[in-house]
Amino acid sequence: GILAELSNSVDEDVLSGTFEILSKLEVKTLAMHSDPAVRKAALGVLDRLDPEKLLAHATCVACCLMDDVHAICYKALHVLSKLDPRILASHPDSLVRFACVQVLHNAQPDELREHSPSLARVMNCTDPTLNDSAMQVFSKLDPLEVAKHPDPAVRHAALRVLEKWEPDRLLPHVSDIVPLLTDATDVLRKKSCDVLMRVSSSALSKHENLAVRRAVLQALHHMGPDELHEHAGALACLLDDIDQSVCDEALVLLQKLQSEQLACHPEASVRRAALCVIETLGSEKLAEHELSAYRWFTDDDSAVRMKAIEVFTKLSYSGRLRIQVRTPESNGR
């Protein structure tokens, strides 16, 4: 306790002598002392060590970050800042990795950007509390900017931040997200796709950027029929795209769905899209849809009725098939 009091001296000779004596004691024991002045003095001893020797006491200093006395926490943070965050982020002790996050929390933007790989490494840990703390600090960076970082771990961390954004916040930035779909890493391509699809597919299908509309198709291409059916409205919109390759791909995806389901869809554009799918069938297959023809001919939407007449008339007078349309009210033709 007396030495701890002397460690506050303004006389450098007194300080040097005090810390020399304190250094003969077990630092860990001092750091856990009941007297706050002694705990602070322990940090003073560690503060005078060079980084290589200080690293051996990283866990001890990290423990001091949890101290009830604010001055001790601040002193511990100052001591830890002498160590390279890259080393702290790779430390086997989760408490030291948490300390790394706390050090970077106070870093300037340029410094934080420089050490983004360290933060990203901590974000990959299995401890949810540590993970969330690292993400909060990482969120201070522009995720769209760091998503271009050469380190895959940083790009993955950026995508995890973007994944937390609300769809309305993401929508203005979808053009910046699209290039990430071509990442060299499978995991990052999938994560990019997940981020993109947080935005309504209907909104993306009407985006002015052709690359965005193609990206939607790329994302939908990996879905099964049940999940794909939820995006039928977007596919119907893309079917009328000014780019023929987009139209063709949308038609291929619509062909994966049951036309009977599409014919009952609440959106008229989807019911019309169902007719576009049927139009691609041969006359032999058309007979399977003859009972559905009445539904389309009496649709509430004029565009659907006109498309039905166009499709069934073209196929029925091709000389290969005569379509028989039976009404529910009678068995007439």
C-alpha positions, -999 to +999 in steps of 0.1 A: +000+000+000+028+024+008+045+016-025+012+022-043+011+057-027+046+064-038+038+053-074+018+086-076+049+107-070+058+134-094+095+128-088+109+105-115+136+091-092+109+081-066+088+066-094+116+046-108+126+032-074+090+024-065+083+005-097+116-013-094+106-026-060+070-034-072+083-053-101+098-078-077+063-088-066+039-110-085+021-086-108-010-108-110-013-107-073-010-069-072-037-066-100-061-086-078-053-067-046-083-053-026-068-018-025-075+001-058-043+020-054-023-012-055-042-025-086-035+008-103+002+006-093+004-029-108-007-014-141+020+012-137+046-016-135+032-032-166+031+001-184+069+003-182+074-030-199+083-033-235+056-048-257+072-083-259+073-086-221+039-070-217+022-095-239+029-122-213+007-102-189-021-095-215-047-116-196-039-098-163-043-063-180-075-075-197-089-084-163-083-049-151-107-036-178-135-051-157-125-032-126-151-013-106-128+018-105-130+038-137-095+051-134-081+016-134-101+006-164-088+036-183-052+028-172-057-008-184-069+004-217-039+027-221-015-002-213-033-025-238-031+001-265+007-004-266+001-040-280-006-047-316-043-054-321-035-082-345-017-101-317-046-094-293-072-106-318-054-139-321-049-144-284-062-178-271-079-160-241-113-146-250-109-119-224-078-106-243-097-107-275-125-087-259-099-062-247-088-059-283-123-048-292-123-023-264-090-008-276-103-005-312-135+010-300-117+043-293-096+041-325-098+068-352-115+058-385-082+054-404-067+033-376-099+013-373-099+006-410-063-005-408-072-030-381-104-042-397-089-077-402-084-080-365-120-071-357-132-094-384-112-123-368-128-116-335-163-115-351-158-151-362-155-164-326-182-186-310-188-164-280-220-144-288-212-115-264-177-111-279-191-115-314-217-087-308-192-064-293-169-067-322-197-062-347-207-030-329-172-016-333-170-029-369-203-011-377-185+022-373-169+015-407-187+019-440-196-018-448-199-010-485-164+003-485-147-024-465-167-050-485-140-044-512-112-053-488-087-079-501-091-100-469-121-124-472-127-123-435-132-085-437-156-088-466-176-115-447-178-092-417-190-063-439-217-085-453-228-095-418-232-058-410-252-052-442-274-082-433-285-063-402-297-033-423-334-028-429-345-034-466-353+002-471-318+012-461-303-014-483-323-006-515-303+026-525-271+005-523-280-026-542-258-016-571-229-017-548-238-051-534-242-068-569-204-070-576-201-090-544-221-118-560-191-127-581-167-131-551-141-158-555-153-175-522-185-196-523-195-186-487-192-149-496-212-153-528-240-170-508-239-143-481-240-116-507-271-132-522-287-134-488-281-097-483-294-088-517-326-108-512-334-089-480-347-063-504-381-071-519-376-090-552-404-069-567-384-038-560-352-053-574-370-065-606-379-029-614-344-015-606-330+008-633-296-010-632-296-041-655-269-057-634-293-056-604-321-072-623-297-099-635-285-104-600-321-111-588-324-138-614-291-153-603-304-153-567-337-169-577-320-195-598-308-213-566-343-215-551-366-245-551-402-243-566-419-236-532-396-207-524-395-195-560-433-193-560-431-165-534-412-144-560-436-151-589-445-114-590-409-104-596-405-130-623-436-118-641-421-083-641-388-095-654-406-113-682-414-079-697-378-066-693-363-045-721-333-069-720-342-101-739-317-122-719-335-112-687-368-121-702-355-155-713-341-163-679-373-153-662-393-176-684-369-205-676-375-199-639-413-196-644-413-229-661-401-245-628-435-235-613-469-252-617-489-231-643-521-241-624-508-223-593-497-193-614-532-192-630-548-186-596-523-160-584-538-127-571-515-106-593-527-103-629-492-100-642-484-135-628-516-150-643-505-135-677-470-150-671-486-184-667-499-180-702-465-172-715-452-204-700-481-224-716-472-207-749-439-224-749-455-258-747-462-279-777-498-286-789-497-320-773-491-305-738-517-278-743-545-303-739-536-306-703-547-270-698-579-269-718-601-267-687-580-237-675-587-218-707-622-208-695-607-192-664-583-171-684-609-161-710-631-148-682-603-132-662-610-097-646-579-083-663-581-074-699-544-081-706-548-116-693-579-122-715-561-109-746-531-131-739-553-161-734-570-155-768-536-150-784-520-182-770-549-206-774-560-193-808-524-196-822-521-231-809-556-243-817-555-233-854-520-247-859-536-277-875-524-300-847-551-296-821-587-284-817-592-269-783-625-277-765-634-252-739-661-264-715-679-239-692-687-248-656-724-241-663-728-266-691-710-293-710-713-273-742-684-261-763 
